[in-house]
């Protein structure tokens, strides 16, 4: 459902929850900026993807990178 009154939203943290919220909010018409202190998106997924047998986290992060771009989410990495 599209928002009746789109808002400018700041999402702090580009881990799994922040990524999911940012892409969902943007898909509903909000203008979203996603911030993270790390230099890459993913949070704990970046650790999990290193575990043998958990390589699917690479694909999950690829999916979110694509969704952020498609939904025109502004991403600011390396900021505190």
PDB file with one MODEL, atoms N, CA, C and O in Angstrom:
MODEL        1
ATOM      1  N   UNK A   1       0.845  -1.176   0.000  1.00  0.00           N
ATOM      2  CA  UNK A   1       0.000   0.000   0.000  1.00  0.00           C
ATOM      3  C   UNK A   1       0.888   1.236   0.000  1.00  0.00           C
ATOM      4  O   UNK A   1       1.829   1.336   0.788  1.00  0.00           O
ATOM      5  N   UNK A   2       0.586   2.169  -0.881  1.00  0.00           N
ATOM      6  CA  UNK A   2       1.359   3.404  -0.954  1.00  0.00           C
ATOM      7  C   UNK A   2       0.944   4.348   0.175  1.00  0.00           C
ATOM      8  O   UNK A   2      -0.224   4.403   0.562  1.00  0.00           O
ATOM      9  N   UNK A   3       1.912   5.079   0.686  1.00  0.00           N
ATOM     10  CA  UNK A   3       1.654   6.046   1.755  1.00  0.00           C
ATOM     11  C   UNK A   3       0.845   7.218   1.216  1.00  0.00           C
ATOM     12  O   UNK A   3       1.116   7.711   0.121  1.00  0.00           O
ATOM     13  N   UNK A   4      -0.144   7.663   1.977  1.00  0.00           N
ATOM     14  CA  UNK A   4      -0.924   8.832   1.580  1.00  0.00           C
ATOM     15  C   UNK A   4      -0.068  10.086   1.613  1.00  0.00           C
ATOM     16  O   UNK A   4      -0.172  10.946   0.738  1.00  0.00           O
ATOM     17  N   UNK A   5       0.782  10.182   2.632  1.00  0.00           N
ATOM     18  CA  UNK A   5       1.686  11.321   2.781  1.00  0.00           C
ATOM     19  C   UNK A   5       3.111  10.787   2.910  1.00  0.00           C
ATOM     20  O   UNK A   5       3.554  10.482   4.017  1.00  0.00           O
ATOM     21  N   UNK A   6       3.833  10.669   1.801  1.00  0.00           N
ATOM     22  CA  UNK A   6       5.211  10.171   1.877  1.00  0.00           C
ATOM     23  C   UNK A   6       6.062  11.030   2.806  1.00  0.00           C
ATOM     24  O   UNK A   6       5.916  12.251   2.861  1.00  0.00           O
ATOM     25  N   UNK A   7       6.948  10.364   3.531  1.00  0.00           N
ATOM     26  CA  UNK A   7       7.816  11.040   4.495  1.00  0.00           C
ATOM     27  C   UNK A   7       9.275  10.821   4.125  1.00  0.00           C
ATOM     28  O   UNK A   7       9.613   9.897   3.385  1.00  0.00           O
ATOM     29  N   UNK A   8      10.131  11.682   4.653  1.00  0.00           N
ATOM     30  CA  UNK A   8      11.569  11.480   4.561  1.00  0.00           C
ATOM     31  C   UNK A   8      11.966  10.685   5.793  1.00  0.00           C
ATOM     32  O   UNK A   8      11.747  11.132   6.919  1.00  0.00           O
ATOM     33  N   UNK A   9      12.549   9.511   5.589  1.00  0.00           N
ATOM     34  CA  UNK A   9      12.897   8.630   6.699  1.00  0.00           C
ATOM     35  C   UNK A   9      14.398   8.374   6.740  1.00  0.00           C
ATOM     36  O   UNK A   9      15.031   8.189   5.701  1.00  0.00           O
ATOM     37  N   UNK A  10      14.960   8.364   7.934  1.00  0.00           N
ATOM     38  CA  UNK A  10      16.346   7.966   8.157  1.00  0.00           C
ATOM     39  C   UNK A  10      16.322   6.614   8.855  1.00  0.00           C
ATOM     40  O   UNK A  10      15.664   6.449   9.882  1.00  0.00           O
ATOM     41  N   UNK A  11      17.036   5.660   8.299  1.00  0.00           N
ATOM     42  CA  UNK A  11      17.146   4.332   8.899  1.00  0.00           C
ATOM     43  C   UNK A  11      18.587   4.184   9.374  1.00  0.00           C
ATOM     44  O   UNK A  11      19.525   4.335   8.591  1.00  0.00           O
ATOM     45  N   UNK A  12      18.754   3.891  10.644  1.00  0.00           N
ATOM     46  CA  UNK A  12      20.086   3.747  11.231  1.00  0.00           C
ATOM     47  C   UNK A  12      20.400   2.267  11.359  1.00  0.00           C
ATOM     48  O   UNK A  12      19.747   1.544  12.112  1.00  0.00           O
ATOM     49  N   UNK A  13      21.400   1.828  10.619  1.00  0.00           N
ATOM     50  CA  UNK A  13      21.821   0.434  10.647  1.00  0.00           C
ATOM     51  C   UNK A  13      21.430  -0.292   9.376  1.00  0.00           C
ATOM     52  O   UNK A  13      20.249  -0.392   9.043  1.00  0.00           O
ATOM     53  N   UNK A  14      22.434  -0.801   8.663  1.00  0.00           N
ATOM     54  CA  UNK A  14      22.200  -1.506   7.402  1.00  0.00           C
ATOM     55  C   UNK A  14      22.347  -3.010   7.577  1.00  0.00           C
ATOM     56  O   UNK A  14      22.814  -3.712   6.680  1.00  0.00           O
ATOM     57  N   UNK A  15      21.937  -3.496   8.756  1.00  0.00           N
ATOM     58  CA  UNK A  15      21.874  -4.933   8.982  1.00  0.00           C
ATOM     59  C   UNK A  15      20.575  -5.468   8.392  1.00  0.00           C
ATOM     60  O   UNK A  15      19.853  -4.729   7.723  1.00  0.00           O
ATOM     61  N   UNK A  16      20.269  -6.731   8.628  1.00  0.00           N
ATOM     62  CA  UNK A  16      19.074  -7.337   8.034  1.00  0.00           C
ATOM     63  C   UNK A  16      17.782  -6.570   8.304  1.00  0.00           C
ATOM     64  O   UNK A  16      16.985  -6.372   7.387  1.00  0.00           O
ATOM     65  N   UNK A  17      17.560  -6.139   9.534  1.00  0.00           N
ATOM     66  CA  UNK A  17      16.314  -5.426   9.856  1.00  0.00           C
ATOM     67  C   UNK A  17      16.270  -4.058   9.183  1.00  0.00           C
ATOM     68  O   UNK A  17      15.238  -3.668   8.636  1.00  0.00           O
ATOM     69  N   UNK A  18      17.381  -3.331   9.219  1.00  0.00           N
ATOM     70  CA  UNK A  18      17.429  -2.022   8.579  1.00  0.00           C
ATOM     71  C   UNK A  18      17.225  -2.113   7.082  1.00  0.00           C
ATOM     72  O   UNK A  18      16.531  -1.282   6.497  1.00  0.00           O
ATOM     73  N   UNK A  19      17.824  -3.117   6.454  1.00  0.00           N
ATOM     74  CA  UNK A  19      17.659  -3.314   5.014  1.00  0.00           C
ATOM     75  C   UNK A  19      16.209  -3.626   4.669  1.00  0.00           C
ATOM     76  O   UNK A  19      15.655  -3.075   3.718  1.00  0.00           O
ATOM     77  N   UNK A  20      15.598  -4.512   5.448  1.00  0.00           N
ATOM     78  CA  UNK A  20      14.202  -4.879   5.191  1.00  0.00           C
ATOM     79  C   UNK A  20      13.284  -3.672   5.368  1.00  0.00           C
ATOM     80  O   UNK A  20      12.398  -3.438   4.547  1.00  0.00           O
ATOM     81  N   UNK A  21      13.493  -2.911   6.434  1.00  0.00           N
ATOM     82  CA  UNK A  21      12.646  -1.743   6.662  1.00  0.00           C
ATOM     83  C   UNK A  21      12.840  -0.705   5.567  1.00  0.00           C
ATOM     84  O   UNK A  21      11.864  -0.168   5.043  1.00  0.00           O
ATOM     85  N   UNK A  22      14.089  -0.417   5.219  1.00  0.00           N
ATOM     86  CA  UNK A  22      14.372   0.612   4.213  1.00  0.00           C
ATOM     87  C   UNK A  22      13.733   0.275   2.872  1.00  0.00           C
ATOM     88  O   UNK A  22      13.133   1.143   2.238  1.00  0.00           O
ATOM     89  N   UNK A  23      13.854  -0.969   2.434  1.00  0.00           N
ATOM     90  CA  UNK A  23      13.286  -1.334   1.135  1.00  0.00           C
ATOM     91  C   UNK A  23      11.760  -1.347   1.183  1.00  0.00           C
ATOM     92  O   UNK A  23      11.111  -0.952   0.214  1.00  0.00           O
ATOM     93  N   UNK A  24      11.185  -1.790   2.284  1.00  0.00           N
ATOM     94  CA  UNK A  24       9.724  -1.788   2.411  1.00  0.00           C
ATOM     95  C   UNK A  24       9.180  -0.367   2.438  1.00  0.00           C
ATOM     96  O   UNK A  24       8.211  -0.060   1.743  1.00  0.00           O
ATOM     97  N   UNK A  25       9.793   0.498   3.229  1.00  0.00           N
ATOM     98  CA  UNK A  25       9.335   1.890   3.317  1.00  0.00           C
ATOM     99  C   UNK A  25       9.451   2.583   1.961  1.00  0.00           C
ATOM    100  O   UNK A  25       8.545   3.312   1.556  1.00  0.00           O
ATOM    101  N   UNK A  26      10.554   2.359   1.264  1.00  0.00           N
ATOM    102  CA  UNK A  26      10.736   2.976  -0.052  1.00  0.00           C
ATOM    103  C   UNK A  26       9.705   2.455  -1.051  1.00  0.00           C
ATOM    104  O   UNK A  26       9.222   3.209  -1.896  1.00  0.00           O
ATOM    105  N   UNK A  27       9.370   1.179  -0.957  1.00  0.00           N
ATOM    106  CA  UNK A  27       8.376   0.618  -1.876  1.00  0.00           C
ATOM    107  C   UNK A  27       6.987   1.196  -1.630  1.00  0.00           C
ATOM    108  O   UNK A  27       6.111   1.114  -2.492  1.00  0.00           O
ATOM    109  N   UNK A  28       6.792   1.777  -0.457  1.00  0.00           N
ATOM    110  CA  UNK A  28       5.508   2.403  -0.124  1.00  0.00           C
ATOM    111  C   UNK A  28       5.509   3.900  -0.399  1.00  0.00           C
ATOM    112  O   UNK A  28       4.564   4.607  -0.049  1.00  0.00           O
ATOM    113  N   UNK A  29       6.577   4.376  -1.029  1.00  0.00           N
ATOM    114  CA  UNK A  29       6.604   5.759  -1.473  1.00  0.00           C
ATOM    115  C   UNK A  29       7.386   6.728  -0.615  1.00  0.00           C
ATOM    116  O   UNK A  29       7.460   7.914  -0.936  1.00  0.00           O
ATOM    117  N   UNK A  30       7.969   6.251   0.470  1.00  0.00           N
ATOM    118  CA  UNK A  30       8.741   7.138   1.338  1.00  0.00           C
ATOM    119  C   UNK A  30      10.131   7.376   0.745  1.00  0.00           C
ATOM    120  O   UNK A  30      10.661   6.532   0.023  1.00  0.00           O
ATOM    121  N   UNK A  31      10.708   8.525   1.058  1.00  0.00           N
ATOM    122  CA  UNK A  31      12.076   8.853   0.664  1.00  0.00           C
ATOM    123  C   UNK A  31      12.980   8.397   1.803  1.00  0.00           C
ATOM    124  O   UNK A  31      12.917   8.942   2.905  1.00  0.00           O
ATOM    125  N   UNK A  32      13.820   7.400   1.540  1.00  0.00           N
ATOM    126  CA  UNK A  32      14.583   6.747   2.606  1.00  0.00           C
ATOM    127  C   UNK A  32      16.086   6.975   2.431  1.00  0.00           C
ATOM    128  O   UNK A  32      16.628   6.846   1.334  1.00  0.00           O
ATOM    129  N   UNK A  33      16.740   7.316   3.539  1.00  0.00           N
ATOM    130  CA  UNK A  33      18.199   7.355   3.599  1.00  0.00           C
ATOM    131  C   UNK A  33      18.628   6.344   4.650  1.00  0.00           C
ATOM    132  O   UNK A  33      18.156   6.373   5.787  1.00  0.00           O
ATOM    133  N   UNK A  34      19.523   5.455   4.259  1.00  0.00           N
ATOM    134  CA  UNK A  34      20.009   4.370   5.116  1.00  0.00           C
ATOM    135  C   UNK A  34      21.442   4.683   5.546  1.00  0.00           C
ATOM    136  O   UNK A  34      22.312   4.902   4.703  1.00  0.00           O
ATOM    137  N   UNK A  35      21.685   4.703   6.853  1.00  0.00           N
ATOM    138  CA  UNK A  35      22.999   5.024   7.405  1.00  0.00           C
ATOM    139  C   UNK A  35      23.590   3.813   8.120  1.00  0.00           C
ATOM    140  O   UNK A  35      22.872   3.045   8.761  1.00  0.00           O
ATOM    141  N   UNK A  36      24.918   3.653   8.002  1.00  0.00           N
ATOM    142  CA  UNK A  36      25.603   2.624   8.779  1.00  0.00           C
ATOM    143  C   UNK A  36      27.047   3.052   9.000  1.00  0.00           C
ATOM    144  O   UNK A  36      27.657   3.676   8.132  1.00  0.00           O
ATOM    145  N   UNK A  37      27.585   2.717  10.158  1.00  0.00           N
ATOM    146  CA  UNK A  37      28.974   3.044  10.477  1.00  0.00           C
ATOM    147  C   UNK A  37      29.949   2.171   9.689  1.00  0.00           C
ATOM    148  O   UNK A  37      31.085   2.575   9.445  1.00  0.00           O
ATOM    149  N   UNK A  38      29.514   0.986   9.295  1.00  0.00           N
ATOM    150  CA  UNK A  38      30.375   0.079   8.536  1.00  0.00           C
ATOM    151  C   UNK A  38      30.526   0.572   7.097  1.00  0.00           C
ATOM    152  O   UNK A  38      29.785   1.441   6.638  1.00  0.00           O
ATOM    153  N   UNK A  39      31.493   0.001   6.409  1.00  0.00           N
ATOM    154  CA  UNK A  39      31.749   0.378   5.017  1.00  0.00           C
ATOM    155  C   UNK A  39      30.948  -0.456   4.022  1.00  0.00           C
ATOM    156  O   UNK A  39      31.056  -0.252   2.813  1.00  0.00           O
ATOM    157  N   UNK A  40      30.150  -1.387   4.521  1.00  0.00           N
ATOM    158  CA  UNK A  40      29.327  -2.213   3.636  1.00  0.00           C
ATOM    159  C   UNK A  40      28.015  -2.550   4.331  1.00  0.00           C
ATOM    160  O   UNK A  40      27.928  -2.557   5.559  1.00  0.00           O
ATOM    161  N   UNK A  41      26.996  -2.828   3.522  1.00  0.00           N
ATOM    162  CA  UNK A  41      25.710  -3.214   4.091  1.00  0.00           C
ATOM    163  C   UNK A  41      25.786  -4.654   4.586  1.00  0.00           C
ATOM    164  O   UNK A  41      26.678  -5.403   4.189  1.00  0.00           O
ATOM    165  N   UNK A  42      24.860  -5.035   5.444  1.00  0.00           N
ATOM    166  CA  UNK A  42      24.738  -6.434   5.826  1.00  0.00           C
ATOM    167  C   UNK A  42      24.857  -6.741   7.303  1.00  0.00           C
ATOM    168  O   UNK A  42      24.323  -7.751   7.763  1.00  0.00           O
ATOM    169  N   UNK A  43      25.540  -5.899   8.058  1.00  0.00           N
ATOM    170  CA  UNK A  43      25.680  -6.177   9.487  1.00  0.00           C
ATOM    171  C   UNK A  43      26.237  -7.567   9.743  1.00  0.00           C
ATOM    172  O   UNK A  43      27.264  -7.945   9.179  1.00  0.00           O
ATOM    173  N   UNK A  44      25.563  -8.323  10.591  1.00  0.00           N
ATOM    174  CA  UNK A  44      26.019  -9.661  10.979  1.00  0.00           C
ATOM    175  C   UNK A  44      25.999 -10.663   9.826  1.00  0.00           C
ATOM    176  O   UNK A  44      26.639 -11.711   9.909  1.00  0.00           O
ATOM    177  N   UNK A  45      25.265 -10.349   8.742  1.00  0.00           N
ATOM    178  CA  UNK A  45      25.280 -11.237   7.572  1.00  0.00           C
ATOM    179  C   UNK A  45      26.697 -11.361   7.014  1.00  0.00           C
ATOM    180  O   UNK A  45      27.055 -12.397   6.455  1.00  0.00           O
ATOM    181  N   UNK A  46      27.501 -10.315   7.163  1.00  0.00           N
ATOM    182  CA  UNK A  46      28.863 -10.359   6.636  1.00  0.00           C
ATOM    183  C   UNK A  46      29.737 -11.346   7.395  1.00  0.00           C
ATOM    184  O   UNK A  46      30.705 -11.868   6.842  1.00  0.00           O
ATOM    185  N   UNK A  47      29.410 -11.603   8.635  1.00  0.00           N
ATOM    186  CA  UNK A  47      30.112 -12.634   9.401  1.00  0.00           C
ATOM    187  C   UNK A  47      29.525 -13.999   9.062  1.00  0.00           C
ATOM    188  O   UNK A  47      30.261 -14.960   8.839  1.00  0.00           O
ATOM    189  N   UNK A  48      28.209 -14.078   9.026  1.00  0.00           N
ATOM    190  CA  UNK A  48      27.530 -15.353   8.772  1.00  0.00           C
ATOM    191  C   UNK A  48      27.897 -15.942   7.415  1.00  0.00           C
ATOM    192  O   UNK A  48      28.003 -17.161   7.286  1.00  0.00           O
ATOM    193  N   UNK A  49      28.091 -15.104   6.404  1.00  0.00           N
ATOM    194  CA  UNK A  49      28.378 -15.622   5.060  1.00  0.00           C
ATOM    195  C   UNK A  49      29.743 -16.301   4.975  1.00  0.00           C
ATOM    196  O   UNK A  49      30.025 -16.995   3.998  1.00  0.00           O
ATOM    197  N   UNK A  50      30.580 -16.112   5.973  1.00  0.00           N
ATOM    198  CA  UNK A  50      31.899 -16.744   5.990  1.00  0.00           C
ATOM    199  C   UNK A  50      31.861 -18.169   6.533  1.00  0.00           C
ATOM    200  O   UNK A  50      32.838 -18.905   6.394  1.00  0.00           O
ATOM    201  N   UNK A  51      30.763 -18.564   7.143  1.00  0.00           N
ATOM    202  CA  UNK A  51      30.628 -19.900   7.714  1.00  0.00           C
ATOM    203  C   UNK A  51      30.388 -20.897   6.584  1.00  0.00           C
ATOM    204  O   UNK A  51      29.504 -20.687   5.754  1.00  0.00           O
ATOM    205  N   UNK A  52      31.165 -21.978   6.543  1.00  0.00           N
ATOM    206  CA  UNK A  52      30.930 -22.985   5.509  1.00  0.00           C
ATOM    207  C   UNK A  52      29.478 -23.478   5.536  1.00  0.00           C
ATOM    208  O   UNK A  52      28.942 -23.808   6.594  1.00  0.00           O
ATOM    209  N   UNK A  53      28.869 -23.519   4.381  1.00  0.00           N
ATOM    210  CA  UNK A  53      27.479 -23.944   4.269  1.00  0.00           C
ATOM    211  C   UNK A  53      26.484 -22.803   4.365  1.00  0.00           C
ATOM    212  O   UNK A  53      25.286 -23.015   4.180  1.00  0.00           O
ATOM    213  N   UNK A  54      26.953 -21.604   4.648  1.00  0.00           N
ATOM    214  CA  UNK A  54      26.056 -20.445   4.782  1.00  0.00           C
ATOM    215  C   UNK A  54      26.294 -19.418   3.673  1.00  0.00           C
ATOM    216  O   UNK A  54      26.063 -18.224   3.863  1.00  0.00           O
ATOM    217  N   UNK A  55      26.751 -19.885   2.531  1.00  0.00           N
ATOM    218  CA  UNK A  55      27.062 -18.989   1.424  1.00  0.00           C
ATOM    219  C   UNK A  55      25.835 -18.279   0.867  1.00  0.00           C
ATOM    220  O   UNK A  55      25.968 -17.308   0.123  1.00  0.00           O
ATOM    221  N   UNK A  56      24.633 -18.757   1.221  1.00  0.00           N
ATOM    222  CA  UNK A  56      23.410 -18.111   0.722  1.00  0.00           C
ATOM    223  C   UNK A  56      23.291 -16.664   1.202  1.00  0.00           C
ATOM    224  O   UNK A  56      22.540 -15.882   0.621  1.00  0.00           O
ATOM    225  N   UNK A  57      24.015 -16.308   2.242  1.00  0.00           N
ATOM    226  CA  UNK A  57      23.976 -14.916   2.702  1.00  0.00           C
ATOM    227  C   UNK A  57      24.565 -13.966   1.665  1.00  0.00           C
ATOM    228  O   UNK A  57      24.190 -12.795   1.618  1.00  0.00           O
ATOM    229  N   UNK A  58      25.489 -14.462   0.828  1.00  0.00           N
ATOM    230  CA  UNK A  58      25.999 -13.647  -0.281  1.00  0.00           C
ATOM    231  C   UNK A  58      24.838 -13.242  -1.182  1.00  0.00           C
ATOM    232  O   UNK A  58      24.724 -12.081  -1.574  1.00  0.00           O
ATOM    233  N   UNK A  59      23.985 -14.198  -1.506  1.00  0.00           N
ATOM    234  CA  UNK A  59      22.839 -13.923  -2.384  1.00  0.00           C
ATOM    235  C   UNK A  59      21.846 -12.979  -1.717  1.00  0.00           C
ATOM    236  O   UNK A  59      21.283 -12.106  -2.377  1.00  0.00           O
ATOM    237  N   UNK A  60      21.630 -13.144  -0.430  1.00  0.00           N
ATOM    238  CA  UNK A  60      20.714 -12.249   0.289  1.00  0.00           C
ATOM    239  C   UNK A  60      21.215 -10.811   0.221  1.00  0.00           C
ATOM    240  O   UNK A  60      20.431  -9.889  -0.006  1.00  0.00           O
ATOM    241  N   UNK A  61      22.505 -10.619   0.415  1.00  0.00           N
ATOM    242  CA  UNK A  61      23.067  -9.267   0.337  1.00  0.00           C
ATOM    243  C   UNK A  61      23.006  -8.717  -1.082  1.00  0.00           C
ATOM    244  O   UNK A  61      22.762  -7.525  -1.269  1.00  0.00           O
ATOM    245  N   UNK A  62      23.224  -9.562  -2.080  1.00  0.00           N
ATOM    246  CA  UNK A  62      23.095  -9.128  -3.474  1.00  0.00           C
ATOM    247  C   UNK A  62      21.664  -8.675  -3.741  1.00  0.00           C
ATOM    248  O   UNK A  62      21.443  -7.650  -4.387  1.00  0.00           O
ATOM    249  N   UNK A  63      20.701  -9.435  -3.247  1.00  0.00           N
ATOM    250  CA  UNK A  63      19.290  -9.085  -3.397  1.00  0.00           C
ATOM    251  C   UNK A  63      19.007  -7.707  -2.786  1.00  0.00           C
ATOM    252  O   UNK A  63      18.377  -6.863  -3.423  1.00  0.00           O
ATOM    253  N   UNK A  64      19.467  -7.483  -1.564  1.00  0.00           N
ATOM    254  CA  UNK A  64      19.207  -6.196  -0.915  1.00  0.00           C
ATOM    255  C   UNK A  64      19.908  -5.047  -1.637  1.00  0.00           C
ATOM    256  O   UNK A  64      19.341  -3.960  -1.748  1.00  0.00           O
ATOM    257  N   UNK A  65      21.139  -5.266  -2.136  1.00  0.00           N
ATOM    258  CA  UNK A  65      21.811  -4.205  -2.899  1.00  0.00           C
ATOM    259  C   UNK A  65      20.965  -3.803  -4.099  1.00  0.00           C
ATOM    260  O   UNK A  65      20.812  -2.618  -4.393  1.00  0.00           O
ATOM    261  N   UNK A  66      20.424  -4.788  -4.780  1.00  0.00           N
ATOM    262  CA  UNK A  66      19.587  -4.532  -5.961  1.00  0.00           C
ATOM    263  C   UNK A  66      18.298  -3.812  -5.562  1.00  0.00           C
ATOM    264  O   UNK A  66      17.886  -2.869  -6.237  1.00  0.00           O
ATOM    265  N   UNK A  67      17.667  -4.240  -4.490  1.00  0.00           N
ATOM    266  CA  UNK A  67      16.425  -3.602  -4.043  1.00  0.00           C
ATOM    267  C   UNK A  67      16.658  -2.153  -3.620  1.00  0.00           C
ATOM    268  O   UNK A  67      15.830  -1.289  -3.908  1.00  0.00           O
ATOM    269  N   UNK A  68      17.763  -1.878  -2.947  1.00  0.00           N
ATOM    270  CA  UNK A  68      18.084  -0.506  -2.560  1.00  0.00           C
ATOM    271  C   UNK A  68      18.217   0.375  -3.798  1.00  0.00           C
ATOM    272  O   UNK A  68      17.731   1.505  -3.819  1.00  0.00           O
ATOM    273  N   UNK A  69      18.877  -0.148  -4.823  1.00  0.00           N
ATOM    274  CA  UNK A  69      19.051   0.618  -6.060  1.00  0.00           C
ATOM    275  C   UNK A  69      17.718   0.818  -6.778  1.00  0.00           C
ATOM    276  O   UNK A  69      17.397   1.928  -7.201  1.00  0.00           O
ATOM    277  N   UNK A  70      16.951  -0.248  -6.912  1.00  0.00           N
ATOM    278  CA  UNK A  70      15.659  -0.160  -7.611  1.00  0.00           C
ATOM    279  C   UNK A  70      14.705   0.810  -6.928  1.00  0.00           C
ATOM    280  O   UNK A  70      13.937   1.504  -7.594  1.00  0.00           O
ATOM    281  N   UNK A  71      14.753   0.857  -5.626  1.00  0.00           N
ATOM    282  CA  UNK A  71      13.819   1.690  -4.861  1.00  0.00           C
ATOM    283  C   UNK A  71      14.406   3.063  -4.525  1.00  0.00           C
ATOM    284  O   UNK A  71      13.812   3.850  -3.788  1.00  0.00           O
ATOM    285  N   UNK A  72      15.589   3.326  -5.088  1.00  0.00           N
ATOM    286  CA  UNK A  72      16.247   4.631  -4.946  1.00  0.00           C
ATOM    287  C   UNK A  72      16.457   5.045  -3.489  1.00  0.00           C
ATOM    288  O   UNK A  72      16.248   6.198  -3.113  1.00  0.00           O
ATOM    289  N   UNK A  73      16.874   4.074  -2.688  1.00  0.00           N
ATOM    290  CA  UNK A  73      17.230   4.362  -1.298  1.00  0.00           C
ATOM    291  C   UNK A  73      18.633   4.974  -1.299  1.00  0.00           C
ATOM    292  O   UNK A  73      19.553   4.421  -1.901  1.00  0.00           O
ATOM    293  N   UNK A  74      18.790   6.096  -0.634  1.00  0.00           N
ATOM    294  CA  UNK A  74      20.108   6.714  -0.490  1.00  0.00           C
ATOM    295  C   UNK A  74      20.855   5.969   0.608  1.00  0.00           C
ATOM    296  O   UNK A  74      20.342   5.802   1.714  1.00  0.00           O
ATOM    297  N   UNK A  75      22.066   5.523   0.298  1.00  0.00           N
ATOM    298  CA  UNK A  75      22.852   4.745   1.261  1.00  0.00           C
ATOM    299  C   UNK A  75      24.094   5.546   1.642  1.00  0.00           C
ATOM    300  O   UNK A  75      24.855   5.985   0.780  1.00  0.00           O
ATOM    301  N   UNK A  76      24.283   5.726   2.933  1.00  0.00           N
ATOM    302  CA  UNK A  76      25.440   6.443   3.478  1.00  0.00           C
ATOM    303  C   UNK A  76      26.193   5.486   4.401  1.00  0.00           C
ATOM    304  O   UNK A  76      25.754   5.203   5.516  1.00  0.00           O
ATOM    305  N   UNK A  77      27.327   4.998   3.919  1.00  0.00           N
ATOM    306  CA  UNK A  77      28.129   4.050   4.695  1.00  0.00           C
ATOM    307  C   UNK A  77      29.359   4.747   5.272  1.00  0.00           C
ATOM    308  O   UNK A  77      29.815   5.764   4.749  1.00  0.00           O
ATOM    309  N   UNK A  78      29.882   4.188   6.349  1.00  0.00           N
ATOM    310  CA  UNK A  78      31.069   4.740   6.980  1.00  0.00           C
ATOM    311  C   UNK A  78      30.812   6.035   7.732  1.00  0.00           C
ATOM    312  O   UNK A  78      31.711   6.862   7.879  1.00  0.00           O
ATOM    313  N   UNK A  79      29.581   6.211   8.211  1.00  0.00           N
ATOM    314  CA  UNK A  79      29.243   7.424   8.967  1.00  0.00           C
ATOM    315  C   UNK A  79      28.850   7.051  10.397  1.00  0.00           C
ATOM    316  O   UNK A  79      28.226   6.018  10.639  1.00  0.00           O
ATOM    317  N   UNK A  80      29.227   7.910  11.324  1.00  0.00           N
ATOM    318  CA  UNK A  80      28.900   7.660  12.734  1.00  0.00           C
ATOM    319  C   UNK A  80      28.122   8.821  13.284  1.00  0.00           C
ATOM    320  O   UNK A  80      27.747   8.813  14.457  1.00  0.00           O
TER     321      UNK A  80
ENDMDL
END
